[in-house]
Amino acid sequence: MSVLSLALVHHPVLDREGETVTTAMTNLDLHDMARSALTYGVNELYVVHPISAQRDLAARIQEHWVTGSGRRRIPDRGKALEVLRILPSLEDTYEALGGRSSIEVWTTAASARFGAITTYEDARERLEHGERCVLLLFGTGWGLAESLIRSADVRLEPIRARADSDYNHLSVRAACAISLDRLRG
């Protein structure tokens, strides 16, 4: 069975105009994605941010809940936040997992315009029978930059809204939970 890790990517991601930007860290993303990760047996959630002040913020949040006063008040939250690994780049994340050639990088995709799409059913099978570590990337802002989607080994099918809805813009936290439930639930 493949080991599954997650990465919450803050750069390179898109803004609403499609420009490549760096987004700010959000406390809710860290908490909710860590809780989802632990719930579905994911041992590492990489928080990828190029700005040191933002990485320091993530580390302070983690410390508060893992070893600080938050741990005494809500121990389960601390347990979840133990999965965070805070790094400046995806390249550092790849190296932490043994190098880019030793892992499969997966993304979720808004469409098939960047290559073939894999269904969650096929991806689940691939996870169950695979041997390489899988790193599933989640983009903040308006999603991952095109270069990351194109360079992925697997692009998971998009999470779609109901057919009668004209709205489809989930938070990264919600997309993570849905994806994990489809892959590991």
Buried (B, 14 or more C-beta within 10 A) or exposed (E): EBBBBBBBBBBBBBEEEEEBBBBEBBEEBBBBBBBBBBBBEBEBBBBBBBBEEBBEBBEEBBBBBBEBEBBEEEEEBBBBBBBBBBBBEBEBBBEBBEEBEEBBBBBBBBEEEBEEBBEBEEBBEBBEEBEBBBBBBBBBBBBBBBEBBEBBBBBBBBBEEEEEEEEEEBBBBEBBBBBBEBBBE
